[in-house]
Amino acid sequence: MADASPAAGLPRAALFDIDGTLFESERLWADALALTLEPRGIRARGDALSPVIYGKAWPDAFAALRAHFPEALAGDTAAGLGRELCLAFERLFAAAPPVILPAVRLLRRLRAAGVPCAYVSGSPRATILHDLRAAGIADLLDLARSVPSDDVTHGKPDPEGYRLAMRRLGVAPAAVAVFEDSRVGALAALAAGAGRVYVCPPPSAPPQTYPPGALRLPSWDAAFPGFGASWRHVRPTEK
């Protein structure tokens, strides 16, 4: 994906989370999980499961689920349950892609301004590609330099994924802007040295306390208004 030099006042590169940032899909993951767990005798609503898994990479989410339901999941592995979960999720997603339009508008503006954009996600590559294509936005992200869960050993809040994406983009961490919705994602981006970490959780997100240094926005439309003053000095929005 070729890019011109970014416009003045913008970061040299941008990294987007997927679930909860570009798509309001954390809710769908929780609903898909409820469907997947039901045959195992676990009858829980998606909104009750969401706080257990929100923002986590699947291995960490699976460990949390095993802690909550040790007997029902005793015979399951992360890989096996994950395959069932992904199939259920893709069916729900295809029925009505839950695109967060302000986030996609921001992505389009950054790409049009010459900013290379990629993703860092706790979801697997195949599911992300399915979702991006279903939403018609796969061409807006540099897929080759993005980082799905397949490419890392440790999920967020570990900074491994963001550090890897920054290396792949060939951009110094301080020149990168990150867009996240979860506390664990913000922690990962800050630990990786991102120059700016913006957070804007969707309505379905559970209550979270974001770390110092993360800039809370009222909407993704509020990021880089008019591409004005230096992006490194945007004042955080009060929670």
C-alpha positions in Angstrom: 0.0 0.0 0.0 1.7 3.2 -1.1 1.3 6.4 0.9 2.2 10.0 0.3 3.8 12.0 3.1 1.2 12.7 5.8 -0.3 16.2 6.0 1.2 18.6 8.5 -0.1 18.1 12.0 -0.7 14.4 11.6 1.1 11.3 12.9 3.6 9.4 10.7 1.4 6.3 11.1 -1.8 5.2 12.7 -2.7 1.9 14.4 -6.3 0.9 14.9 -7.8 -1.7 17.2 -10.6 -3.7 15.5 -13.2 -5.0 18.0 -14.8 -2.1 19.8 -13.0 0.5 17.7 -13.7 0.0 14.0 -16.6 -2.4 14.7 -18.9 -2.5 17.7 -18.2 -6.2 17.7 -17.3 -6.9 21.3 -21.0 -7.2 21.8 -21.2 -9.7 19.0 -18.3 -11.7 20.4 -20.1 -11.9 23.7 -23.4 -13.0 22.0 -21.5 -15.6 19.9 -19.8 -16.8 23.1 -23.2 -17.3 24.7 -24.3 -19.4 21.8 -21.1 -21.4 21.9 -21.3 -22.1 25.6 -25.0 -23.0 25.7 -24.5 -26.7 24.5 -22.0 -27.0 27.4 -24.8 -26.2 29.9 -23.7 -22.6 30.5 -26.7 -20.3 30.0 -25.5 -16.8 30.3 -26.4 -13.7 28.3 -23.9 -12.0 26.2 -23.9 -8.8 28.3 -23.1 -10.9 31.4 -20.1 -12.5 29.6 -18.8 -9.3 28.1 -16.9 -8.0 31.2 -15.1 -11.4 31.4 -13.7 -11.2 27.8 -13.8 -7.5 26.9 -10.6 -6.3 25.1 -8.7 -9.5 25.7 -6.9 -11.7 23.2 -8.5 -15.1 22.9 -6.0 -17.1 25.0 -6.4 -14.7 27.9 -10.2 -14.7 27.4 -10.3 -18.5 27.4 -8.2 -18.6 30.6 -10.7 -16.2 32.2 -13.6 -18.3 31.1 -12.0 -21.5 32.4 -11.6 -19.7 35.8 -15.3 -18.8 35.7 -16.6 -22.2 34.4 -14.0 -24.8 35.4 -16.2 -27.8 35.3 -18.2 -27.0 32.1 -15.0 -26.2 30.1 -12.8 -28.8 31.6 -12.7 -30.8 28.3 -12.2 -27.8 26.1 -9.1 -26.3 24.6 -8.5 -22.7 23.6 -8.1 -23.8 19.9 -11.2 -25.9 19.8 -13.6 -23.5 21.6 -12.0 -20.7 19.6 -12.9 -22.3 16.3 -16.6 -22.7 17.4 -16.7 -19.2 18.6 -15.3 -17.7 15.4 -17.9 -19.5 13.3 -20.7 -18.3 15.5 -19.3 -14.7 15.4 -18.9 -14.7 11.6 -22.5 -15.7 11.2 -23.7 -12.9 13.5 -21.3 -10.3 11.9 -22.3 -11.2 8.3 -26.0 -10.7 9.1 -25.4 -7.0 10.1 -21.8 -5.7 10.1 -21.6 -3.4 13.2 -19.5 -0.7 11.7 -18.6 2.3 13.9 -19.1 4.9 11.3 -17.1 7.8 13.0 -14.1 5.5 13.4 -14.3 4.5 9.7 -14.6 8.2 8.7 -11.4 8.9 10.7 -9.6 6.0 9.0 -10.6 7.3 5.6 -9.5 10.8 6.5 -6.1 9.6 7.6 -5.6 7.4 4.6 -6.6 10.3 2.3 -4.1 12.5 4.1 -1.3 10.0 3.3 -1.0 8.4 6.8 -0.2 4.7 6.7 -2.8 2.8 8.7 -2.7 -0.8 10.0 -4.4 -2.7 12.8 -3.4 -4.5 16.0 -6.0 -6.9 17.2 -6.6 -9.8 19.6 -8.7 -11.5 16.9 -7.4 -14.0 14.4 -6.4 -12.9 10.9 -9.0 -15.0 9.0 -11.9 -13.5 11.1 -10.5 -9.9 10.8 -10.2 -10.3 7.0 -13.7 -11.7 6.8 -15.1 -8.7 8.8 -13.1 -6.1 6.9 -14.3 -7.5 3.5 -17.9 -7.7 4.7 -17.8 -4.1 5.7 -16.0 -3.0 2.5 -13.0 -1.4 4.2 -10.2 -3.9 3.8 -8.5 -1.6 1.3 -8.1 1.1 3.9 -5.6 -0.9 6.1 -2.2 -2.2 5.3 -2.9 -5.8 5.9 0.7 -7.0 5.4 2.0 -4.8 8.2 -1.0 -5.3 10.5 -0.8 -7.6 13.6 -3.6 -10.1 14.4 -3.5 -12.5 17.3 -1.8 -15.2 15.1 1.4 -13.1 15.0 2.1 -12.7 18.7 2.7 -14.8 21.8 1.3 -12.3 24.3 -2.0 -10.4 23.8 -2.9 -6.9 25.1 -2.1 -5.4 27.7 1.3 -6.8 26.6 2.9 -4.3 24.1 4.2 -7.1 21.8 1.6 -6.5 19.1 2.0 -2.8 18.9 5.8 -3.0 19.0 5.7 -5.5 16.1 3.3 -3.3 14.0 5.6 -0.3 14.6 8.6 -2.3 13.4 6.7 -3.5 10.3 5.6 0.1 9.5 9.2 1.3 10.0 8.0 4.2 12.1 9.4 5.4 15.5 6.9 4.7 18.3 6.7 8.4 19.2 5.5 9.2 15.7 2.5 6.7 15.9 -1.0 7.4 16.9 -3.1 4.5 18.3 -6.9 4.3 18.4 -8.4 2.0 21.0 -11.6 1.3 23.0 -10.4 -0.8 25.9 -8.2 -0.3 29.0 -6.0 -3.3 28.1 -5.5 -2.0 24.6 -4.5 1.5 25.9 -2.1 0.0 28.3 -0.5 -2.0 25.5 -0.1 1.0 23.2 1.3 3.2 26.0 3.8 0.5 27.0 4.9 0.2 23.3 5.8 4.0 23.4 3.0 5.3 21.1 3.2 9.1 20.8 -0.5 9.4 21.3 -3.2 6.9 22.4 -6.8 7.9 21.8 -9.7 6.0 23.4 -13.4 6.1 22.5 -15.4 3.2 23.9 -18.7 2.2 22.2 -22.0 2.3 24.1 -21.8 -1.4 24.7 -18.5 -1.3 26.5 -18.4 -2.1 30.2 -17.1 0.6 32.6 -13.4 1.0 32.4 -10.7 3.1 34.0 -8.2 4.2 31.4 -4.5 4.7 32.2 -2.9 8.1 32.5 -1.7 9.2 29.1 -4.7 7.9 27.2 -6.8 10.6 25.6 -10.5 10.1 26.0 -12.6 11.4 23.1 -16.3 12.0 23.0 -16.4 10.7 19.4 -13.9 9.6 16.8 -15.0 12.7 14.8 -13.2 14.8 17.5 -9.8 13.4 16.5 -7.6 15.8 14.6 -10.3 18.5 14.0 -9.3 20.3 10.8 -5.9 18.7 10.9 -4.8 21.8 12.9 -2.2 22.1 15.6 0.5 19.5 16.2 -1.1 16.1 17.0 1.3 15.6 19.9 -0.2 18.5 21.8 -3.9 17.7 21.6 -5.4 18.2 25.0 -7.2 15.1 26.5 -11.0 15.2 26.9 -12.1 14.9 30.5 -13.8 11.7 31.3 
